[in-house]
Every structure is written in C-alpha cells, then in structure tokens.
Amino acid sequence: MKLKNLMLASTAAIACTIGATAQAAPKGFENCVSEPIAQFDGTVVDAALATPELSTLVDVVVAAGLADALNDAENITVYAPTNDAFAAIPGDILGAIAGDEALLTSVLLYHVSPGSKDPRAFIPPVRHNTLLEQKVYFSYFDGEARVNNAAVNCSGVRTSNGIVWLIDSVLLPAL
C-alpha cells in the first residue's frame, strides 16, 4: 500500500479525539494554555517551509518522500522538532536514521497524529495515536506541556490541513 494511502486511511480510521476532558492548567502554566493558536495560510508543509527553525525537519521530510503525503493529508497534528532538537541527536545515530528510508519514515510518522490535538490542554497524561500506529503521551512536567519527553512551544500554528506544534526533541518510536 502506498504511504499516502496508508496515511489517509489511518487518518480516517482513528477517532479525532480520545475523549479526555481539558482541565485547568498546572500552576504557572496558565498563560501558555490561553495563548491563541496562530493561523497560517497554507498546509503543514508550507508552514514548516516558512519556519527557519524547522529547516532540518523539512530536509528529512523531503528525503523520506513524505512532503506530498503531508500536504494531501487532512486534519492532522504535527509535532515538529526544531533544528536544535535534531542537532541534539549524536551524529552517528542521526546518520543511521537518515540513511535508512524505512526507519526515517517511521520516525517521521511518529510525529504526526490524526485529528486536531492541543498538547497544552490535557491533564492528567493522555495518550494519542500517531500515523505510525503507536502512541504519544501528553503531560505536564516542570511547568511545561510535553509530548512524550519533548517540551511543547506554547504557540501552535493552524494550517489549512492541520496544526503544527514546535517541540524541543525528536520523538523516537519503539521499533
């Protein structure tokens, strides 16, 4: 099955919400939760292209051949590791991931969930499916919203086909 068809089938098959109820933010994090989500005129890929802090992510998405699939997907949430997040991975490990298209594709699909998710709005920890069909976990730690162990930037960006959240770490799936 083509990757694009897999992504679209996964998006259609998985419910958009888990049924968790948003509660009050932890003390000291209230301003982040109330920060509005910015609007961007374009797709999630267009938003990444327009964000200098995501140039490494754009490079690996293109290398994996996922740009068109992400442009065509509807109602997705992307947890977008910044350039600094990629730079924190030891070079030999990053090289191994980038050099194996199947592994790179798995890592990238782990950064995308079907539906519109706001990791700032879930307490206690909640898990969500990804397009890799593994779960990521939303929680709070040290006053920050987290996706797994990655801190989430307070500002999300809503695009024509989803929402993008900048995170400070690359998420690695169980393989």
N, C-alpha and C positions, 0 to 999 in steps of 0.2 A: 504494500500500500504506500502511496506517495506520502511524504511528510506533510504536505499541505492538507491532504485529505485526512490524515491522522489528527492533525491539529484541529481542523474544523469539526471532525466527528467527536473529538474529546470535548471541545467547547460546547457542542450541542448536547452531549450525553451527561455532562456533570452539572448539577444544580448550581445556580449563581450564588446562592447563599447557603451557609451552613446552619442557619437558624440561631446563631448566637445573638444575644442582645447586648447592645453597646451600653456601657455603664459610665459613671463619672471617671475622668482621667485620674491617675495617681497624683498625689500632691506634688506640685512643682512642674507638672507637665500639661496643665490645663490650657495654656496658650497654644501649644502645638496642636492639640485636638481641635481647637476653634479656628485655627488658621485655614483660610479658604483654599480650595483646590483651584489652581490656575487653569485657564482654558488655553488650548493651543489649536490653531487651525491647520490640521494635518493628522497623519497617522502616528502610531507609536514610534515607527522607524523615522519619520520626519522629525519628530520631537527629539529623538536621540541624535540625529544628524545635526540639529540646531543647538545641541548642548555640548560645548567643548569638553566638559568633564566626562563625557561618555564616548570619546573617540575610540578608545580601545574596545569597548563593547561593540561599537559599530563595526570595527575591523573584524572581530571574531564572528559576528552575526553574518557578515558578508562572506567570510571564509567558509562558514558552515552551510552557506546557501539558504539561509533562513529569512532573508530580508523580504522576499516576495510573500512568503507564507505569513509573516508577521503583519505585513501591510494588508493582506487579504482577510486575516482573522477578524472576528467581530467580538466586541465586549470582552476584552482580556485585560489582565493586570500584569504589568511587567515590573519586576524587582530588578532595577538597573544598577549593577555595580559600577562605581566610578573608576576612573583611571588609577587613582590611588589604591583602590581595592585590588585591581589586577596587579599593580606593582608590588603589593604585599605578598604575593604568591612567589615562592622561590622559583627562579628562572628555569631550572630543570623540570619542575612539576608543570609550570605553565607551558613550557615547550612540549612536554609529553601530551598535555591536553590538546593544545593547538594542533599538534601533529597527527592526531587521530580523529578524523572527521566524525566517526560514530560517537566517540567519547565527548567531543566538543558539542555535538548536537544534544546529547543527553544533559550535559551541564547547562546549556542554554535553555532547554525546555523546562528544566527545574526552576528557572527564573520567571516562568510565566504561569499564571493561573487563569482559568476561565472565569468570567464574571468580573464585576467591579468590586474590588476589595480595598478597604481602608485599614491598614495595619495599626493605625492610631486609635481605632475605635473598639478594640476587643480586649476585655478584661473578664475573667482570667484568661490564661493562654487558650488559644483556639487553633485548630489545625485546618488547613485548606489544601485541596488537591492542586497539583500542578499539571501541566501538559505532559510531563514525564510519567504521570500517574503515581507520583509519590507525594507525600505531604510536606508542607512547610508549616511552621508554627509561628503565630503572632503572640507576642507577650510584651511585658514591660520589664526592664531591668536597668537599674541605676538611673531611673528617671527618663529612659528613652524607649520609644516603641521599637520593637525588634521583629525581624523576620528571621527565624532561627537565631543565630548569634549576631546577625548584622543589624547595626543601628539604622533606622529609617530617618531620612531627612524629613522634616516637618511638612514640607511643601510637595504635594503631589501635582501632577500635570494631567489634566483630562484632555484626551485627543478625540479624533473622530471615531476611533475604533477601540478605545480603552483608556487606561490610566497608567501612568509611569511614576514609580517611587524610586528615588535615588537611595542606594544603600552603600554602606562602607566596607562590605566584604563580599567576596564571591561565594555563592552558595554551592556546596558540593553535595551531590546526591549520593545515596548508598548505591553502590554498583555490585 
